[in-house]
């Protein structure tokens, strides 16, 4: 039976094809007309896009991003801010509750993952690893590892220290203590020394954080603030509380 191109009507060429230990098969080759090539290119692009989305979904689903921010969309600004992360810097988002800090952090994280993996639509390597955690989650899980036989504190720490990108949400919340400040410094310092970028969100400026933790008698805060101030590009979020506006 003759098979013809759906676009130009030309008879399609055939070729015998066989794998080892299998009988040969007659396969039909694609047409080389312009419309057939364009259709094949569109199909390849769609397949690549679907595979990219599936691969991204696997990375994103393991990141612990809250459900509220799972479906954020990237913007031109988020890709511009992601460039800071790709250049070895970090970001510090400052603002009161409900101003969009965490939402934007997740947008930038998504842009970073895409931009670090693809250039002009071409895959440049494997997807980067990414984790989202509140500062309180980090501290809580470090503390809980002391009482568990199946967890080692250093392994728990490396979950956040060793990931390619970390969103550290709401630093400064909770009861200020010397132990909390020391572990926040330890985490920031570990990432800073290995040039692993972070996106930090907080209600507190660096000066406010230093004052907050100084009441706990912690001398580590100076070093922590030095790391954050020198390493992070800052962005202040203002306006009304978006959550209240939705009620």
LUMKE-211472 format. One record per residue (C-alpha): residue number from 1; x, y, z. Coordinates in nm, 3 decimals, decimal comma, always signed. Layout:
residues N
SEDO   seq        c1        c2        c3
SEDO   NUM         X         Y         Z
...
END
This chain:
residues 247
SEDO   seq        c1        c2        c3
SEDO     1    +0,000    +0,000    +0,000
SEDO     2    +0,139    +0,341    -0,099
SEDO     3    +0,148    +0,606    +0,173
SEDO     4    +0,146    +0,969    +0,066
SEDO     5    +0,237    +1,293    +0,242
SEDO     6    -0,069    +1,460    +0,389
SEDO     7    +0,065    +1,799    +0,282
SEDO     8    +0,214    +1,764    -0,066
SEDO     9    +0,073    +1,426    -0,172
SEDO    10    +0,413    +1,285    -0,263
SEDO    11    +0,470    +0,912    -0,217
SEDO    12    +0,663    +0,856    +0,107
SEDO    13    +0,986    +0,655    +0,091
SEDO    14    +1,025    +0,329    +0,283
SEDO    15    +1,318    +0,146    +0,436
SEDO    16    +1,380    -0,197    +0,582
SEDO    17    +1,471    -0,178    +0,950
SEDO    18    +1,564    -0,461    +1,184
SEDO    19    +1,700    -0,500    +1,532
SEDO    20    +1,926    -0,793    +1,612
SEDO    21    +1,737    -1,122    +1,646
SEDO    22    +1,422    -0,968    +1,502
SEDO    23    +1,265    -0,992    +1,161
SEDO    24    +1,312    -0,683    +0,944
SEDO    25    +1,026    -0,434    +0,926
SEDO    26    +0,935    -0,197    +0,650
SEDO    27    +0,907    +0,156    +0,791
SEDO    28    +0,777    +0,468    +0,623
SEDO    29    +1,006    +0,771    +0,627
SEDO    30    +0,876    +1,126    +0,670
SEDO    31    +0,838    +1,357    +0,375
SEDO    32    +1,100    +1,624    +0,315
SEDO    33    +0,860    +1,894    +0,199
SEDO    34    +0,854    +2,225    +0,386
SEDO    35    +0,518    +2,171    +0,556
SEDO    36    +0,610    +1,820    +0,672
SEDO    37    +0,937    +1,947    +0,817
SEDO    38    +0,759    +2,231    +0,995
SEDO    39    +0,505    +1,987    +1,139
SEDO    40    +0,784    +1,756    +1,259
SEDO    41    +0,962    +2,052    +1,419
SEDO    42    +0,645    +2,154    +1,602
SEDO    43    +0,596    +1,800    +1,725
SEDO    44    +0,957    +1,784    +1,852
SEDO    45    +0,915    +2,118    +2,027
SEDO    46    +0,593    +2,001    +2,192
SEDO    47    +0,757    +1,676    +2,304
SEDO    48    +1,054    +1,870    +2,448
SEDO    49    +0,819    +2,112    +2,624
SEDO    50    +0,617    +1,824    +2,774
SEDO    51    +0,933    +1,644    +2,890
SEDO    52    +1,066    +1,971    +3,036
SEDO    53    +0,741    +2,033    +3,223
SEDO    54    +0,737    +1,677    +3,357
SEDO    55    +1,100    +1,701    +3,472
SEDO    56    +1,036    +2,038    +3,635
SEDO    57    +0,726    +1,898    +3,805
SEDO    58    +0,932    +1,623    +3,966
SEDO    59    +1,185    +1,875    +4,104
SEDO    60    +0,913    +2,114    +4,219
SEDO    61    +0,703    +1,843    +4,387
SEDO    62    +1,000    +1,742    +4,606
SEDO    63    +1,079    +2,098    +4,709
SEDO    64    +0,826    +2,136    +4,998
SEDO    65    +0,678    +2,451    +4,843
SEDO    66    +0,344    +2,515    +5,021
SEDO    67    +0,035    +2,432    +4,815
SEDO    68    -0,058    +2,801    +4,813
SEDO    69    +0,249    +2,874    +4,597
SEDO    70    +0,273    +2,553    +4,392
SEDO    71    +0,128    +2,706    +4,075
SEDO    72    +0,303    +3,043    +4,055
SEDO    73    +0,381    +3,180    +3,710
SEDO    74    +0,715    +3,329    +3,614
SEDO    75    +0,740    +3,691    +3,500
SEDO    76    +0,999    +3,906    +3,329
SEDO    77    +1,095    +4,048    +3,670
SEDO    78    +1,134    +3,701    +3,824
SEDO    79    +1,374    +3,601    +3,546
SEDO    80    +1,570    +3,924    +3,599
SEDO    81    +1,599    +3,856    +3,972
SEDO    82    +1,695    +3,494    +3,901
SEDO    83    +1,999    +3,630    +3,718
SEDO    84    +2,134    +3,750    +4,054
SEDO    85    +2,118    +3,392    +4,182
SEDO    86    +2,288    +3,257    +3,869
SEDO    87    +2,565    +3,510    +3,921
SEDO    88    +2,641    +3,374    +4,269
SEDO    89    +2,438    +3,625    +4,469
SEDO    90    +2,134    +3,586    +4,691
SEDO    91    +1,813    +3,781    +4,757
SEDO    92    +1,657    +3,925    +5,073
SEDO    93    +1,284    +4,005    +5,056
SEDO    94    +1,164    +4,237    +5,333
SEDO    95    +0,806    +4,326    +5,421
SEDO    96    +0,511    +4,273    +5,651
SEDO    97    +0,279    +3,973    +5,629
SEDO    98    +0,081    +3,929    +5,309
SEDO    99    +0,288    +4,164    +5,092
SEDO   100    +0,393    +3,899    +4,840
SEDO   101    +0,742    +3,807    +4,963
SEDO   102    +0,697    +3,431    +4,960
SEDO   103    +0,492    +3,432    +4,639
SEDO   104    +0,767    +3,626    +4,462
SEDO   105    +1,037    +3,404    +4,614
SEDO   106    +0,868    +3,100    +4,458
SEDO   107    +0,836    +3,280    +4,125
SEDO   108    +1,208    +3,358    +4,126
SEDO   109    +1,294    +3,003    +4,234
SEDO   110    +1,095    +2,867    +3,939
SEDO   111    +1,266    +3,112    +3,702
SEDO   112    +1,608    +3,013    +3,841
SEDO   113    +1,541    +2,644    +3,783
SEDO   114    +1,432    +2,707    +3,425
SEDO   115    +1,706    +2,956    +3,345
SEDO   116    +1,983    +2,742    +3,496
SEDO   117    +1,873    +2,438    +3,297
SEDO   118    +1,768    +2,583    +2,961
SEDO   119    +1,929    +2,841    +2,733
SEDO   120    +1,725    +2,955    +2,431
SEDO   121    +1,507    +2,648    +2,479
SEDO   122    +1,800    +2,407    +2,472
SEDO   123    +1,872    +2,187    +2,775
SEDO   124    +2,217    +2,268    +2,914
SEDO   125    +2,227    +1,999    +3,185
SEDO   126    +2,033    +1,840    +3,468
SEDO   127    +1,781    +2,029    +3,678
SEDO   128    +1,920    +2,203    +3,984
SEDO   129    +1,802    +2,086    +4,325
SEDO   130    +1,575    +2,315    +4,525
SEDO   131    +1,421    +2,322    +4,872
SEDO   132    +1,173    +2,552    +5,043
SEDO   133    +1,173    +2,575    +5,423
SEDO   134    +1,067    +2,823    +5,686
SEDO   135    +1,341    +2,916    +5,932
SEDO   136    +1,127    +2,761    +6,205
SEDO   137    +1,106    +2,431    +6,013
SEDO   138    +1,484    +2,417    +5,982
SEDO   139    +1,533    +2,478    +6,353
SEDO   140    +1,254    +2,241    +6,453
SEDO   141    +1,387    +1,955    +6,242
SEDO   142    +1,742    +2,009    +6,366
SEDO   143    +1,616    +1,993    +6,723
SEDO   144    +1,397    +1,688    +6,665
SEDO   145    +1,689    +1,494    +6,516
SEDO   146    +1,845    +1,477    +6,863
SEDO   147    +1,579    +1,234    +6,979
SEDO   148    +1,559    +1,013    +6,670
SEDO   149    +1,771    +0,709    +6,608
SEDO   150    +1,707    +0,723    +6,231
SEDO   151    +1,826    +1,084    +6,184
SEDO   152    +2,163    +1,249    +6,221
SEDO   153    +2,172    +1,622    +6,288
SEDO   154    +2,443    +1,681    +6,027
SEDO   155    +2,245    +1,494    +5,762
SEDO   156    +1,939    +1,703    +5,844
SEDO   157    +2,148    +2,020    +5,825
SEDO   158    +2,292    +1,923    +5,486
SEDO   159    +1,940    +1,889    +5,347
SEDO   160    +1,931    +2,269    +5,338
SEDO   161    +2,299    +2,357    +5,333
SEDO   162    +2,381    +2,141    +5,031
SEDO   163    +2,085    +2,203    +4,801
SEDO   164    +2,152    +2,415    +4,489
SEDO   165    +1,887    +2,674    +4,579
SEDO   166    +1,720    +2,732    +4,915
SEDO   167    +1,422    +2,954    +4,989
SEDO   168    +1,450    +3,034    +5,360
SEDO   169    +1,115    +3,181    +5,458
SEDO   170    +1,038    +3,406    +5,755
SEDO   171    +1,381    +3,430    +5,914
SEDO   172    +1,354    +3,594    +6,253
SEDO   173    +1,018    +3,449    +6,352
SEDO   174    +0,986    +3,253    +6,673
SEDO   175    +1,145    +3,305    +7,011
SEDO   176    +1,494    +3,456    +6,965
SEDO   177    +1,764    +3,246    +7,124
SEDO   178    +2,139    +3,205    +7,102
SEDO   179    +2,096    +2,850    +6,969
SEDO   180    +1,857    +2,967    +6,693
SEDO   181    +2,089    +3,249    +6,586
SEDO   182    +2,393    +3,021    +6,582
SEDO   183    +2,219    +2,770    +6,356
SEDO   184    +2,090    +3,040    +6,121
SEDO   185    +2,445    +3,172    +6,093
SEDO   186    +2,578    +2,821    +6,044
SEDO   187    +2,334    +2,762    +5,757
SEDO   188    +2,390    +3,097    +5,585
SEDO   189    +2,768    +3,068    +5,626
SEDO   190    +2,773    +2,714    +5,482
SEDO   191    +2,583    +2,826    +5,174
SEDO   192    +2,781    +3,149    +5,138
SEDO   193    +3,115    +2,967    +5,152
SEDO   194    +3,003    +2,723    +4,879
SEDO   195    +2,843    +2,996    +4,662
SEDO   196    +2,501    +2,831    +4,682
SEDO   197    +2,232    +3,097    +4,639
SEDO   198    +1,942    +3,165    +4,873
SEDO   199    +1,621    +3,362    +4,873
SEDO   200    +1,553    +3,486    +5,226
SEDO   201    +1,222    +3,641    +5,331
SEDO   202    +1,162    +3,828    +5,655
SEDO   203    +0,954    +4,087    +5,835
SEDO   204    +1,278    +4,219    +5,982
SEDO   205    +1,553    +4,429    +5,830
SEDO   206    +1,909    +4,323    +5,907
SEDO   207    +1,931    +4,591    +6,179
SEDO   208    +1,603    +4,474    +6,332
SEDO   209    +1,721    +4,112    +6,325
SEDO   210    +2,046    +4,207    +6,496
SEDO   211    +1,857    +4,391    +6,769
SEDO   212    +1,604    +4,110    +6,806
SEDO   213    +1,871    +3,846    +6,862
SEDO   214    +2,101    +4,069    +7,064
SEDO   215    +1,845    +4,044    +7,344
SEDO   216    +1,932    +3,676    +7,359
SEDO   217    +2,294    +3,774    +7,420
SEDO   218    +2,410    +3,634    +7,086
SEDO   219    +2,737    +3,770    +6,943
SEDO   220    +2,696    +3,560    +6,626
SEDO   221    +2,442    +3,806    +6,485
SEDO   222    +2,708    +4,048    +6,368
SEDO   223    +2,863    +3,780    +6,151
SEDO   224    +2,521    +3,667    +6,024
SEDO   225    +2,419    +4,020    +5,930
SEDO   226    +2,753    +4,075    +5,757
SEDO   227    +2,689    +3,767    +5,542
SEDO   228    +2,334    +3,870    +5,456
SEDO   229    +2,411    +4,237    +5,390
SEDO   230    +2,716    +4,163    +5,178
SEDO   231    +2,571    +3,872    +4,983
SEDO   232    +2,203    +3,951    +4,931
SEDO   233    +2,041    +4,201    +4,699
SEDO   234    +1,746    +4,348    +4,887
SEDO   235    +1,388    +4,414    +4,779
SEDO   236    +1,127    +4,579    +5,001
SEDO   237    +0,760    +4,480    +4,970
SEDO   238    +0,494    +4,733    +5,068
SEDO   239    +0,128    +4,797    +5,006
SEDO   240    -0,176    +4,640    +5,173
SEDO   241    -0,199    +4,286    +5,308
SEDO   242    -0,300    +4,082    +5,001
SEDO   243    -0,455    +3,809    +5,212
SEDO   244    -0,693    +4,052    +5,384
SEDO   245    -0,783    +4,206    +5,048
SEDO   246    -0,908    +3,864    +4,930
SEDO   247    -1,150    +3,817    +5,220
END
